[in-house]
Amino acid sequence: MEQNKGKFNSTFGFLMASIGSAVGLGNLWGFPYKMGASGGFAFLLIYLILAVFVGYPLILGEITLGRKTGKAAIEAYRDCDKRFTINGWFETLVPFFLICFYCTMGGYVIKYMIANLGDIFGAGWGTGRVDANAFFGGFISSGMPAILFGVFFLVLTVLIVIGGVSGGIEKFSKIAMPALFIMLVIVVIRSCTLDGAGAGLEFMFKPNFEVFKGAGWLKVLGAAGSQMFFSLSLASGCLIAYGSYLGKDSNMEQNAVIIPIADTVVAVLAGMAVMPAVFAYGIEPSGGPGLLFVSLQAVFDNMGSTGPIFGFIFYALVFFAALSSSIGMMEGGISAMMDAQQKKGKKANRTMLTLIMGFVALVGSTIVSADGLGSTGMWNPLLATLGPDSGKVWLDVFDLFAEGILMPIGGLLMAIMFGWTRRNYLNDEIEQSGAFKSKGFVDICFRYVGPVFMFFILIVQLDSFFDFTDLF
């Protein structure tokens, strides 16, 4: 298996790849705007609680399941409990949906990185300090240019994944993750030293529970829960695949602690890079996805001569984060397909399978890019179902199936499996590095805490798309 599918050369390489998969647009795009729309500190508090009681057990379960079985999601679940094989299929489908809109967003990031670089040198391919909203609207509705930037991002993903586990994924992650952290710290320092930045920090860290009134806490729970699944790459097949490439000498509990801590630190730092700047320039913190491309570009445009420099650094770090996550998504799907080839007695053909998944991503990304976040009037099945006033776009279609349905269900079924039907299945694998110190805590989370949280997350997520109940 190792010769055909590959393996990590070191625990550090595994951690950088896993953290890279977790640290992506979910941190640098999703976390700031969802926090802005969900009350700031209240959202942060719920997110941290979920990361401890749901994130840690699920990460430990996924990477250990992968290492114990040496297989990706479908066959790993089949080996553990055939009744839960369907969950392996759910997790394998997730990256096929996610990568369709992820490549489009990655293309947007590349466009903004290049545009800010152009502004540094006064080139004609910069933003030209055009109104930030007009620049973004003009680009996303441009048709072929927007499509091509998404294709370029996809090609980079495909090339790295074809390079293999150690030669492509691990090598890239070892460089990209430290570089990302350094660039993020630079942007945080600049953002927090702007006049009026204190209001943004207060919004993030000053206790305020107004949003919890009535049933408001359920909406915050739904937003924080979806953010956690998306940000930590949970129930997406990626962590199981990465775990299957990990050596037996690695400490699984330590790995499962490091990954969510690193991811959460980056998410909080991303908030500290965005919110102080947003408040310093009087921009609405709940600006939605446009916060990354419209609001922040307006901030950089108002910084004077240094603005393009910090703009380039910021979008470069978002690019590294997005690419590392896109790589993880693709590997989660490809690893499962390689298992299927080996099960038939064939040699795993990484290049062919990567190109197949790349083609699927190309079709999906082209649809999302052509839609331009709803700006081009392209037909949308959700609009036909929910009506033109729903505000839903093609990106929402793919996100609904992945983040809205399959990921919460995947986490719920995993918790049920490890909490009830295969309660001690992972113990021997975890104990290879010593005592299973968090066994009692993990058991309680799998059996009781996790299923309750994930059930409510699933219901609120579905309601956010379909508005089928007035309960929330």
C-alpha positions as CSV (number, residue, x, y, z in Angstrom):
1,M,0.0,0.0,0.0
2,E,2.8,2.4,0.9
3,Q,4.5,1.9,-2.5
4,N,1.3,2.5,-4.4
5,K,-0.4,5.2,-2.3
6,G,2.5,6.8,-0.5
7,K,3.3,7.8,3.1
8,F,4.5,10.7,5.1
9,N,8.2,10.8,5.9
10,S,7.7,12.4,9.3
11,T,5.1,13.3,11.9
12,F,6.0,17.0,11.3
13,G,5.1,16.5,7.6
14,F,1.8,14.9,8.6
15,L,1.0,17.7,11.0
16,M,1.8,20.4,8.4
17,A,-0.3,18.7,5.8
18,S,-3.2,18.1,8.3
19,I,-3.0,21.7,9.6
20,G,-2.8,22.9,6.0
21,S,-6.0,21.0,5.2
22,A,-7.7,22.5,8.2
23,V,-6.3,26.0,7.8
24,G,-8.0,27.4,4.7
25,L,-10.7,29.7,3.5
26,G,-12.7,28.5,6.4
27,N,-10.3,30.3,8.7
28,L,-9.3,33.4,6.7
29,W,-12.7,34.0,4.9
30,G,-15.4,32.1,6.8
31,F,-14.3,32.7,10.4
32,P,-14.2,36.5,10.3
33,Y,-17.4,37.1,8.5
34,K,-19.4,34.4,10.4
35,M,-18.1,35.9,13.6
36,G,-19.1,39.3,12.4
37,A,-22.6,38.1,11.7
38,S,-23.0,36.1,14.9
39,G,-22.1,38.5,17.7
40,G,-18.3,38.4,17.8
41,F,-17.4,37.0,21.2
42,A,-20.5,34.9,21.5
43,F,-19.5,33.1,18.3
44,L,-15.9,32.7,19.4
45,L,-17.0,31.1,22.7
46,I,-19.3,28.6,21.1
47,Y,-16.7,27.8,18.5
48,L,-14.1,27.1,21.2
49,I,-16.5,24.8,23.1
50,L,-17.3,22.9,19.9
51,A,-13.6,22.5,19.1
52,V,-12.9,20.9,22.4
53,F,-16.0,18.6,22.8
54,V,-16.5,17.8,19.1
55,G,-13.5,18.7,17.1
56,Y,-10.8,16.9,19.2
57,P,-12.7,13.6,19.5
58,L,-13.6,13.5,15.8
59,I,-10.0,14.4,14.7
60,L,-8.6,11.7,17.0
61,G,-11.2,9.2,15.6
62,E,-10.5,10.0,12.0
63,I,-6.7,10.0,12.0
64,T,-6.6,6.9,14.2
65,L,-9.1,5.1,12.0
66,G,-7.0,5.9,9.0
67,R,-3.8,4.7,10.5
68,K,-5.3,1.5,12.0
69,T,-6.9,0.4,8.8
70,G,-4.3,1.9,6.4
71,K,-7.2,2.9,4.2
72,A,-9.3,5.9,3.1
73,A,-12.8,6.6,4.3
74,I,-14.9,4.0,2.5
75,E,-12.8,0.9,3.2
76,A,-11.8,2.2,6.7
77,Y,-15.4,2.3,7.8
78,R,-16.0,-1.0,6.1
79,D,-13.2,-2.6,8.1
80,C,-14.4,-1.0,11.4
81,D,-18.2,-1.7,11.0
82,K,-19.8,-2.7,7.7
83,R,-23.0,-1.1,8.8
84,F,-21.3,2.3,8.7
85,T,-19.7,1.9,5.2
86,I,-22.3,4.4,4.0
87,N,-20.6,7.0,6.1
88,G,-17.4,6.4,4.2
89,W,-19.2,7.1,1.0
90,F,-20.7,10.3,2.6
91,E,-17.2,11.5,3.6
92,T,-15.8,10.7,0.2
93,L,-18.5,12.7,-1.6
94,V,-17.8,15.8,0.5
95,P,-14.6,16.8,-1.2
96,F,-16.2,16.5,-4.7
97,F,-18.8,19.1,-3.7
98,L,-16.4,21.3,-1.7
99,I,-13.6,21.6,-4.4
100,C,-16.1,22.8,-7.0
101,F,-16.6,26.2,-5.3
102,Y,-13.2,26.1,-3.5
103,C,-11.3,26.5,-6.8
104,T,-13.5,29.4,-7.8
105,M,-12.7,31.2,-4.5
106,G,-9.0,30.2,-4.9
107,G,-9.1,31.9,-8.3
108,Y,-10.6,35.1,-6.8
109,V,-7.7,35.1,-4.3
110,I,-5.1,34.7,-7.0
111,K,-6.7,37.6,-8.9
112,Y,-6.5,39.9,-5.8
113,M,-3.0,38.8,-5.1
114,I,-1.9,39.7,-8.6
115,A,-3.9,43.0,-8.6
116,N,-2.3,44.2,-5.4
117,L,1.1,43.3,-6.7
118,G,0.3,45.4,-9.8
119,D,-0.6,48.3,-7.5
120,I,2.8,48.1,-5.9
121,F,4.5,48.7,-9.2
122,G,1.8,51.0,-10.6
123,A,1.0,48.4,-13.4
124,G,-2.1,48.5,-15.5
125,W,-3.2,45.1,-14.2
126,G,-3.6,46.4,-10.7
127,T,-6.8,47.5,-9.1
128,G,-6.1,51.1,-10.2
129,R,-7.7,52.1,-6.9
130,V,-11.1,51.6,-8.5
131,D,-14.0,51.4,-6.0
132,A,-13.6,48.1,-4.2
133,N,-17.2,47.0,-4.7
134,A,-17.1,47.9,-8.4
135,F,-13.7,46.1,-8.9
136,F,-15.1,42.9,-7.3
137,G,-18.4,43.0,-9.1
138,G,-16.7,43.6,-12.4
139,F,-14.4,40.6,-11.9
140,I,-16.8,38.0,-10.7
141,S,-19.2,38.8,-13.5
142,S,-16.5,38.8,-16.2
143,G,-17.2,35.3,-17.4
144,M,-14.1,33.7,-18.9
145,P,-11.4,35.7,-16.9
146,A,-13.1,34.5,-13.6
147,I,-13.3,30.9,-15.0
148,L,-9.6,30.9,-16.0
149,F,-8.4,32.0,-12.6
150,G,-10.3,29.2,-11.0
151,V,-8.9,26.8,-13.5
152,F,-5.4,28.0,-12.8
153,F,-5.9,27.3,-9.0
154,L,-7.2,23.9,-9.9
155,V,-4.2,23.1,-12.0
156,L,-1.9,24.0,-9.2
157,T,-3.8,21.6,-6.9
158,V,-3.7,18.8,-9.4
159,L,0.1,19.1,-10.0
160,I,0.9,19.0,-6.3
161,V,-1.4,16.0,-5.6
162,I,0.1,14.1,-8.6
163,G,3.5,14.7,-6.9
164,G,2.4,12.2,-4.2
165,V,2.2,12.2,-0.5
166,S,5.8,12.9,0.4
167,G,7.0,14.4,-2.9
168,G,4.0,16.7,-3.4
169,I,1.7,17.2,-0.4
170,E,4.3,17.0,2.4
171,K,6.9,19.0,0.6
172,F,4.5,21.9,-0.1
173,S,2.9,21.9,3.3
174,K,6.3,22.1,5.1
175,I,7.0,25.4,3.3
176,A,3.5,26.8,3.0
177,M,2.4,26.5,6.6
178,P,5.3,28.3,8.3
179,A,5.2,31.0,5.5
180,L,1.5,31.4,6.1
181,F,1.9,31.9,9.8
182,I,4.7,34.5,9.4
183,M,2.6,36.5,6.8
184,L,-0.5,36.3,9.1
185,V,1.4,37.8,12.0
186,I,2.7,40.6,9.9
187,V,-0.9,41.5,8.8
188,V,-2.2,41.2,12.4
189,I,0.4,43.6,13.7
190,R,-0.5,46.2,11.0
191,S,-4.2,45.8,11.5
192,C,-4.0,46.1,15.2
193,T,-2.0,49.3,15.0
194,L,-4.5,51.2,12.9
195,D,-6.3,54.1,14.5
196,G,-9.6,52.8,15.9
197,A,-8.5,49.1,15.8
198,G,-9.4,48.7,19.4
199,A,-13.1,48.5,18.6
200,G,-12.5,45.4,16.5
201,L,-10.6,43.7,19.3
202,E,-13.3,44.6,21.7
203,F,-15.9,43.1,19.4
204,M,-13.9,39.9,19.3
205,F,-12.9,39.5,23.0
206,K,-15.3,41.5,25.2
207,P,-18.0,39.2,26.6
208,N,-21.4,40.1,25.0
209,F,-24.2,37.7,24.9
210,E,-27.0,39.8,23.4
211,V,-27.2,37.5,20.4
212,F,-28.1,34.6,22.7
213,K,-31.5,36.1,23.6
214,G,-34.4,33.9,22.7
215,A,-33.4,31.1,20.4
216,G,-30.6,33.1,19.0
217,W,-28.0,30.8,20.5
218,L,-29.1,28.1,18.2
219,K,-28.2,30.2,15.1
220,V,-24.8,30.9,16.7
221,L,-24.4,27.2,17.3
222,G,-25.3,26.4,13.7
223,A,-22.9,29.0,12.4
224,A,-20.0,27.9,14.7
225,G,-20.7,24.2,14.0
226,S,-20.6,24.6,10.3
227,Q,-17.5,26.7,10.6
228,M,-15.9,24.0,12.8
229,F,-16.6,21.2,10.3
230,F,-15.5,23.2,7.3
231,S,-12.4,24.7,9.1
232,L,-11.1,21.4,10.6
233,S,-11.8,19.3,7.5
234,L,-13.9,17.0,9.6
235,A,-16.0,14.3,7.9
236,S,-14.5,15.1,4.5
237,G,-12.3,12.0,4.1
238,C,-9.1,14.0,4.2
239,L,-8.0,13.3,7.8
240,I,-8.7,9.6,7.4
241,A,-6.6,9.5,4.3
242,Y,-3.8,11.4,5.9
243,G,-3.9,9.2,8.9
244,S,-3.5,6.1,6.6
245,Y,-0.2,7.5,5.5
246,L,1.1,8.1,9.0
247,G,3.8,5.9,10.7
248,K,3.1,3.8,13.7
249,D,5.5,5.7,16.0
250,S,3.4,8.9,16.0
251,N,1.4,9.9,19.1
252,M,-2.2,10.1,18.0
253,E,-3.5,12.0,21.0
254,Q,-0.8,14.7,20.6
255,N,-1.6,15.0,16.9
256,A,-5.3,15.3,17.6
257,V,-4.6,18.2,20.1
258,I,-2.1,20.0,17.9
259,I,-4.3,20.1,14.8
260,P,-7.3,21.9,16.3
261,I,-5.2,24.2,18.4
262,A,-3.1,25.3,15.4
263,D,-6.3,25.7,13.3
264,T,-8.0,27.8,16.1
265,V,-5.0,30.0,16.6
266,V,-4.9,30.8,12.9
267,A,-8.7,31.4,12.9
268,V,-8.4,33.8,15.8
269,L,-5.4,35.5,14.3
270,A,-7.4,35.9,11.0
271,G,-10.1,37.6,13.0
272,M,-7.5,39.9,14.5
273,A,-6.2,40.6,11.0
274,V,-9.7,41.5,9.7
275,M,-11.9,42.9,12.5
276,P,-9.6,45.7,13.7
277,A,-9.1,46.9,10.2
278,V,-12.9,46.6,9.5
279,F,-13.8,48.7,12.5
280,A,-10.9,51.2,12.0
281,Y,-12.5,52.1,8.6
282,G,-16.1,51.9,9.7
283,I,-17.0,48.9,7.6
284,E,-19.9,46.6,8.5
285,P,-18.4,43.5,10.3
286,S,-21.2,41.2,9.1
287,G,-20.5,41.9,5.4
288,G,-20.7,38.2,4.4
289,P,-18.3,36.7,1.8
290,G,-17.6,40.2,0.4
291,L,-15.7,41.0,3.6
292,L,-12.6,39.3,2.2
293,F,-12.7,40.8,-1.2
294,V,-14.6,44.1,-0.9
295,S,-14.2,45.3,2.6
296,L,-10.6,44.4,3.1
297,Q,-9.6,45.6,-0.3
298,A,-11.2,49.0,0.6
299,V,-9.1,48.9,3.8
300,F,-5.9,48.3,1.8
301,D,-6.8,51.1,-0.7
302,N,-7.1,53.5,2.2
303,M,-3.8,52.7,3.7
304,G,-1.9,54.8,1.2
305,S,1.4,53.7,-0.4
306,T,1.8,50.7,2.0
307,G,-1.7,49.4,1.3
308,P,-0.8,47.3,-1.8
309,I,2.1,45.7,0.1
310,F,-0.1,44.6,2.9
311,G,-2.8,43.6,0.5
312,F,-0.4,41.4,-1.5
313,I,0.9,39.8,1.7
314,F,-2.6,39.2,3.0
315,Y,-3.9,37.6,-0.2
316,A,-0.7,35.6,-0.6
317,L,-1.3,34.0,2.8
318,V,-5.0,33.3,1.9
319,F,-3.7,31.7,-1.3
320,F,-1.4,29.4,0.6
321,A,-4.2,28.5,3.0
322,A,-6.7,27.8,0.2
323,L,-4.3,25.7,-1.8
324,S,-3.3,23.5,1.2
325,S,-6.9,22.9,1.9
326,S,-7.8,22.2,-1.7
327,I,-4.9,19.6,-1.8
328,G,-6.4,17.9,1.3
329,M,-9.9,17.8,-0.3
330,M,-8.6,16.2,-3.5
331,E,-6.5,13.7,-1.6
332,G,-9.5,12.6,0.5
333,G,-11.4,11.6,-2.7
334,I,-8.4,10.2,-4.6
335,S,-7.2,8.0,-1.7
336,A,-10.6,6.3,-1.6
337,M,-10.5,5.7,-5.4
338,M,-7.0,4.2,-5.1
339,D,-8.3,1.8,-2.4
340,A,-11.0,0.7,-4.9
341,Q,-8.3,0.0,-7.5
342,Q,-6.2,-2.0,-5.0
343,K,-9.2,-4.0,-3.9
344,K,-9.6,-5.2,-7.5
345,G,-5.9,-6.3,-7.5
346,K,-4.8,-3.3,-9.6
347,K,-1.9,-0.9,-8.9
348,A,-3.1,2.5,-7.6
349,N,-2.9,5.0,-10.5
350,R,-2.5,8.3,-8.7
351,T,-2.1,10.4,-11.8
352,M,-5.1,9.0,-13.7
353,L,-7.4,9.3,-10.7
354,T,-6.2,12.9,-9.9
355,L,-7.0,13.9,-13.5
356,I,-10.5,12.3,-13.2
357,M,-11.2,14.2,-10.0
358,G,-9.7,17.3,-11.5
359,F,-12.1,17.1,-14.4
360,V,-15.1,16.9,-12.0
361,A,-13.7,19.9,-10.1
362,L,-13.3,21.7,-13.5
363,V,-16.9,21.3,-14.3
364,G,-18.1,22.4,-10.9
365,S,-15.7,25.3,-10.7
366,T,-16.7,26.5,-14.2
367,I,-20.4,26.5,-13.1
368,V,-19.7,28.5,-9.9
369,S,-17.3,30.9,-11.6
370,A,-19.8,31.5,-14.5
371,D,-22.5,32.2,-11.9
372,G,-20.4,34.9,-10.4
373,L,-22.1,34.6,-7.0
374,G,-25.4,35.2,-8.6
375,S,-24.3,38.3,-10.5
376,T,-24.8,36.8,-14.0
377,G,-28.4,35.6,-13.7
378,M,-27.4,32.0,-14.4
379,W,-30.2,29.4,-13.7
380,N,-30.0,27.9,-10.2
381,P,-32.0,25.0,-8.9
382,L,-32.2,26.5,-5.4
383,L,-33.7,29.6,-6.9
384,A,-36.3,27.5,-8.6
385,T,-37.2,25.8,-5.3
386,L,-36.8,28.7,-2.8
387,G,-37.7,31.6,-5.0
388,P,-35.6,34.5,-6.3
389,D,-35.5,36.3,-3.0
390,S,-33.7,33.5,-1.2
391,G,-30.3,35.0,-1.9
392,K,-28.9,31.6,-2.8
393,V,-26.4,31.1,-5.6
394,W,-24.6,28.1,-7.2
395,L,-22.0,28.2,-4.5
396,D,-24.7,27.5,-2.0
397,V,-25.9,24.4,-4.0
398,F,-22.5,22.7,-3.5
399,D,-22.1,24.0,0.0
400,L,-25.5,22.7,1.0
401,F,-24.7,19.1,0.2
402,A,-21.2,19.3,1.7
403,E,-21.2,21.6,4.7
404,G,-24.9,21.7,5.3
405,I,-25.8,18.0,5.1
406,L,-23.0,15.4,4.6
407,M,-20.4,16.8,7.0
408,P,-22.7,17.0,10.1
409,I,-24.2,13.6,9.3
410,G,-20.7,12.2,8.9
411,G,-19.7,13.5,12.3
412,L,-22.9,12.3,13.9
413,L,-22.5,8.7,12.5
414,M,-18.9,8.5,13.5
415,A,-19.7,9.5,17.0
416,I,-22.5,6.9,17.2
417,M,-20.1,4.2,15.8
418,F,-17.2,4.9,18.2
419,G,-19.5,5.8,21.1
420,W,-21.8,2.8,20.9
421,T,-21.2,0.1,18.3
422,R,-17.4,0.0,18.2
423,R,-16.6,1.7,21.5
424,N,-13.1,0.3,22.1
425,Y,-12.1,-0.2,18.4
426,L,-9.4,2.6,18.4
427,N,-7.9,1.9,21.9
428,D,-5.1,-0.4,20.9
429,E,-4.0,1.9,18.0
430,I,-3.9,5.0,20.2
431,E,-2.1,3.1,23.0
432,Q,0.9,2.2,20.8
433,S,2.4,5.5,22.0
434,G,1.5,5.0,25.7
435,A,-1.5,5.3,27.8
436,F,-4.8,6.6,26.3
437,K,-4.9,9.6,28.7
438,S,-8.1,11.2,27.3
439,K,-10.0,8.0,27.0
440,G,-12.7,8.9,29.5
441,F,-13.3,12.3,28.0
442,V,-13.4,11.1,24.4
443,D,-15.8,8.3,25.4
444,I,-18.2,10.8,26.9
445,C,-18.0,13.1,23.9
446,F,-18.6,10.3,21.5
447,R,-21.5,8.8,23.4
448,Y,-23.4,11.8,24.7
449,V,-22.0,15.3,23.9
450,G,-21.1,15.0,20.3
451,P,-24.3,13.5,19.0
452,V,-26.4,16.1,20.7
453,F,-24.3,19.0,19.3
454,M,-24.1,17.6,15.8
455,F,-27.9,16.9,15.7
456,F,-28.6,20.6,16.4
457,I,-25.9,21.7,14.0
458,L,-27.5,19.6,11.2
459,I,-31.0,21.0,11.9
460,V,-29.9,24.6,12.1
461,Q,-27.8,24.2,8.9
462,L,-30.8,22.8,7.0
463,D,-33.0,25.6,8.3
464,S,-30.5,28.2,7.2
465,F,-30.9,26.9,3.6
466,F,-34.6,26.0,3.5
467,D,-36.2,28.0,6.3
468,F,-38.6,25.1,6.9
469,T,-39.3,26.0,10.5
470,D,-39.9,29.1,12.6
471,L,-38.2,27.5,15.6
472,F,-34.9,29.2,14.9
